[in-house]
Amino acid sequence: MISNLSKTLNPIFIIGSGDIGCRIAHLWQQRGAAVQTLGRRSAPCGGSTAHLCADLDQPATLTALSTAEATAGAIIYFTAPPPQQGNSDPRMHNLLAALDPAAPPQRIIYISTSGVYGDCNGEWVDENHPTQPQAPRSARRLAAEQALEEWCTQHNVASVILRVGGIYGPGRLPLERLRQGMTVLQRDIAPYSNRIHADDLAQVSVAAASAPHQHALYNVSDGHPTTMSDYFIRVAAAAGLPAPSEIGWQTAEQTLSAEMLSYLHEAKRLDNRKMLHELNLTLAYPTLAEGLKACGLSE
């Protein structure tokens, strides 16, 4: 539940019109805010949301962002992922280059990843923990964070970075993979991982518009980390599917995808207390059991 909203609703501009962007858009619309989205597809969040068709990989399509009525005084959300290759995020750079510093947004909120911390050997990690991304995708996220912070500092624009754990929710569960007989690492050797329900991430994102600091950073998770194996096993049980087979590290290294192995080689437990305290939040789904029930599944 959110209780820390500003009294005056700024225009809301959401870069990236995927699942999380649309959830954020709908929450703001319920609060009476004017919402516009930007993405490659037409009106992905429903006809009631104003939408700009543009491509972050094509800077020439972003010229409308420099007009005062588009982004001046707005709360901008950047939900788009980086490209699949490279060491930086040109999409973030293209967005920032398209904005007019003379008519800047009020705040930019970036949905990043907890992967920027890298492997922390299962330790509890707060926002002061050093960043040491191991996976290239996480390095690109960190580069985007740094580009945003530099631009916002230079132009006196507030910023919020949300370092998010694994996202689950309706339409985001691994049901098909479970039906196809996926395998998981043995529970007793599986490393810690973190998660957040998609609806709670949207609530956090709305609350971040009222973050009390000019440049804010928050870990976003439900605060109850377990393991990725535990997650898959519990989803299977809740959906009435056979439990995935458990395998050891040697078999995992030989059979799992490089992407899955990269996740399994990073263990951390996200400390979400700063998020809960500074944003005055109560999560709707603080445990996986509650979140799965909201997805129409119950353990």
C-alpha positions in Angstrom: 0.0 0.0 0.0 1.3 3.5 -0.9 0.8 6.4 1.4 3.6 8.8 0.2 2.3 10.3 -3.0 2.9 13.9 -3.9 -0.2 16.1 -3.7 0.3 17.4 -7.2 0.4 14.8 -9.9 3.1 15.4 -12.5 2.6 14.1 -16.0 3.8 10.5 -16.3 6.0 9.4 -19.2 6.9 5.7 -19.4 9.8 4.6 -21.7 9.2 1.0 -22.6 5.7 -0.4 -22.9 6.1 -3.9 -21.7 4.3 -5.7 -18.8 5.8 -3.6 -16.0 5.5 -0.3 -17.9 1.8 -1.0 -18.4 1.3 -1.9 -14.7 2.8 1.4 -13.7 0.7 3.2 -16.3 -2.5 1.7 -14.9 -1.7 2.6 -11.3 -1.0 6.2 -12.2 -4.2 6.4 -14.2 -6.2 5.1 -11.2 -4.7 8.1 -9.3 -5.8 10.6 -12.0 -2.4 11.3 -13.6 -1.9 12.0 -17.3 0.1 9.1 -18.6 2.0 8.7 -21.9 4.0 5.7 -23.0 6.7 5.2 -25.6 7.5 2.0 -27.4 7.7 0.3 -30.7 4.2 -1.1 -30.6 1.0 0.8 -30.9 -1.1 1.5 -27.7 0.2 -1.6 -25.8 -1.3 -0.5 -22.5 -4.8 0.1 -23.7 -6.6 2.8 -25.6 -6.9 5.1 -22.6 -3.2 5.6 -22.4 -1.6 8.2 -24.8 1.2 6.5 -26.7 4.1 7.6 -28.8 5.5 5.1 -31.3 9.3 5.5 -31.3 12.4 3.3 -31.3 15.1 3.8 -28.7 17.6 2.3 -31.2 16.6 5.0 -33.8 17.4 8.5 -32.3 15.6 10.2 -35.2 12.3 8.8 -33.9 12.8 10.4 -30.5 12.6 14.1 -31.5 9.1 14.5 -29.9 10.7 14.0 -26.5 12.4 17.5 -26.7 9.1 19.3 -26.8 8.0 20.9 -23.5 4.6 19.3 -23.5 6.0 15.8 -23.8 8.4 15.6 -20.9 8.9 19.0 -19.1 8.1 18.5 -15.5 7.2 14.9 -16.0 8.1 11.8 -14.0 9.9 9.6 -16.5 10.1 5.9 -16.1 12.8 4.0 -18.0 11.7 0.3 -18.2 13.3 -0.7 -21.4 16.1 -3.3 -21.3 19.6 -2.7 -22.8 20.5 -4.3 -26.1 21.7 -7.9 -26.1 25.3 -6.9 -26.9 27.9 -4.4 -26.0 29.3 -2.8 -22.8 26.9 0.1 -22.5 23.3 1.0 -23.0 22.9 3.2 -26.1 19.1 3.3 -25.5 19.6 5.2 -22.3 22.1 7.5 -24.0 19.6 8.1 -26.8 16.8 9.0 -24.4 19.0 11.4 -22.5 20.2 13.1 -25.6 16.7 13.6 -26.8 15.6 15.4 -23.7 15.7 19.2 -23.6 17.8 20.4 -20.6 16.0 23.8 -20.8 12.7 22.0 -20.1 13.8 19.0 -18.1 11.7 16.3 -16.5 11.0 16.5 -12.7 12.5 13.0 -12.1 13.7 10.0 -13.9 13.2 6.5 -12.4 15.2 3.7 -13.9 14.3 0.0 -13.3 17.7 -1.7 -13.1 18.8 -5.1 -11.8 20.3 -6.5 -8.6 22.7 -8.2 -10.9 24.9 -5.2 -10.8 26.1 -6.5 -7.4 27.4 -9.7 -8.9 28.1 -12.7 -6.7 28.0 -11.8 -3.0 28.5 -15.4 -1.6 25.0 -15.4 -0.2 25.5 -12.4 2.0 22.8 -9.8 2.8 23.3 -6.8 0.4 22.2 -3.3 1.1 22.5 -0.3 -1.2 26.0 0.5 0.0 27.4 -2.7 -1.2 30.0 -2.3 -4.0 28.9 -3.1 -7.6 30.8 -5.9 -9.4 28.7 -7.1 -12.3 29.8 -10.4 -13.7 27.2 -11.0 -16.5 27.5 -8.7 -19.5 23.8 -7.9 -19.2 24.4 -6.6 -15.7 27.4 -4.6 -16.8 25.2 -2.8 -19.4 22.6 -2.0 -16.6 25.3 -0.5 -14.5 26.5 1.6 -17.4 23.0 2.8 -17.9 22.8 3.7 -14.2 26.0 5.7 -14.4 24.9 7.5 -17.5 21.6 8.5 -15.9 23.2 9.7 -12.7 25.7 11.8 -14.6 23.0 13.5 -16.8 20.7 14.1 -13.8 23.5 15.6 -11.7 24.6 17.8 -14.6 21.0 19.1 -15.2 19.8 19.2 -11.6 17.1 16.5 -12.3 16.1 14.1 -9.5 16.7 10.4 -10.2 15.8 7.1 -8.6 17.5 3.7 -9.4 15.6 0.6 -8.5 17.8 -2.5 -8.4 15.2 -5.3 -8.8 15.4 -9.0 -8.1 13.6 -11.6 -10.2 10.1 -10.6 -11.2 7.2 -13.0 -11.1 3.4 -12.7 -11.4 0.5 -13.5 -13.6 1.8 -14.2 -17.1 5.4 -14.3 -15.8 5.5 -17.8 -14.3 7.7 -20.6 -15.8 4.7 -23.0 -16.3 5.6 -24.0 -19.9 9.2 -24.8 -18.9 8.0 -26.9 -16.1 5.6 -28.8 -18.4 8.6 -29.5 -20.7 10.5 -31.2 -17.9 13.1 -28.6 -16.9 15.7 -29.5 -14.3 16.9 -27.5 -11.3 20.0 -27.5 -9.1 19.7 -29.6 -6.0 18.0 -27.6 -3.3 20.8 -28.2 -0.7 23.4 -26.6 -3.0 21.3 -24.0 -4.8 22.4 -20.4 -4.2 20.2 -17.7 -2.8 18.1 -15.6 -5.2 15.6 -12.8 -4.7 12.2 -12.0 -6.2 9.4 -9.4 -6.3 5.8 -9.7 -7.4 5.1 -7.7 -10.6 2.3 -5.8 -8.9 4.5 -4.9 -6.0 7.2 -3.7 -8.3 4.7 -1.4 -9.9 3.7 -0.1 -6.5 7.3 0.5 -5.6 7.8 2.4 -8.9 4.9 4.7 -8.2 6.1 5.3 -4.7 9.6 6.1 -6.1 8.1 9.3 -7.6 8.0 10.7 -4.0 11.5 9.4 -2.9 12.8 11.9 -0.3 16.3 12.4 -1.9 17.5 14.1 -5.0 19.3 11.0 -6.1 17.9 7.8 -4.6 18.8 4.1 -4.8 16.7 1.2 -3.6 17.0 -2.6 -3.6 13.6 -4.0 -4.7 12.6 -7.5 -3.4 10.1 -9.0 -1.1 12.8 -9.5 1.6 12.3 -13.3 1.7 15.0 -14.8 -0.5 15.1 -18.5 -1.0 16.7 -20.2 -4.1 15.8 -20.4 -7.7 15.3 -24.2 -7.2 12.9 -23.5 -4.4 11.0 -21.1 -6.6 10.6 -23.5 -9.5 9.6 -26.4 -7.2 7.0 -24.3 -5.4 5.5 -23.0 -8.6 5.2 -26.6 -9.9 3.5 -27.7 -6.7 1.1 -24.8 -6.7 0.2 -25.4 -10.4 -0.3 -29.1 -9.8 2.7 -30.0 -12.1 5.4 -32.6 -11.4 8.3 -31.3 -9.5 11.4 -30.6 -11.7 14.2 -33.1 -11.4 17.1 -32.0 -9.2 20.7 -32.2 -10.6 24.2 -31.6 -9.2 26.6 -28.9 -10.3 28.5 -31.2 -12.7 25.4 -32.1 -14.6 24.2 -28.5 -14.5 27.4 -27.2 -16.1 26.9 -29.7 -18.9 23.2 -29.3 -19.5 21.9 -25.8 -18.4 22.0 -22.8 -20.6 24.8 -20.2 -20.2 22.2 -17.7 -19.1 20.8 -19.9 -16.4 24.3 -20.8 -15.2 25.2 -17.1 -14.9 22.2 -16.6 -12.5 23.2 -19.7 -10.5 26.8 -18.4 -10.1 25.5 -15.3 -8.3 24.2 -15.6 -4.7 22.9 -12.7 -2.7 20.1 -11.8 -0.3 18.7 -8.3 -1.0 18.1 -6.1 2.0 14.9 -4.2 1.2 14.5 -2.2 4.5 15.6 1.1 2.9 12.9 0.7 0.3 10.2 -0.1 2.8 11.2 2.7 5.2 11.9 5.6 2.9 9.0 4.9 0.5 6.6 4.1 3.4 5.6 0.9 1.8 3.7 -2.2 2.7 4.1 -4.9 0.1 1.0 -6.7 -1.1 2.9 -10.0 -1.5 5.8 -10.1 1.0 6.1 -13.9 0.6 6.1 -16.3 -2.4 3.1 -18.1 -1.0 1.0 -15.0 -1.1 2.2 -14.0 -4.5 1.4 -17.4 -6.0 -2.0 -17.3 -4.5 -2.6 -13.9 -6.3 -1.5 -15.6 -9.5 -4.4 -18.1 -9.1 -2.1 -20.7 -7.6 -1.8 -21.8 -4.0 0.8 -24.0 -2.4 
